[in-house]
């Protein structure tokens, strides 16, 4: 969950060429859910999967640069340490 005042939202979510002006207020910026799974395969090898789902709210969601209110992210990684 993210919260911001109007100045924090105004810069990244305000104007692009050929878009209407936006005067964002403050408040709850987004809500989300994150899950991760870590598997220690051996003493040196770690595998990780993660997923995020976020939904923009209020003035952030109404910005002309937001194409979808709900954003999803899926990732993974492998780590080896000596």
Buried (B, 14 or more C-beta within 10 A) or exposed (E): EBEBEEEBBBEEBBBEEEEEEBEBEBBBBBEBEEEEEEEEEEEEEBEBEBBBBBBBBBBBBEBBEEEEEEBEEEEEEEEEEE
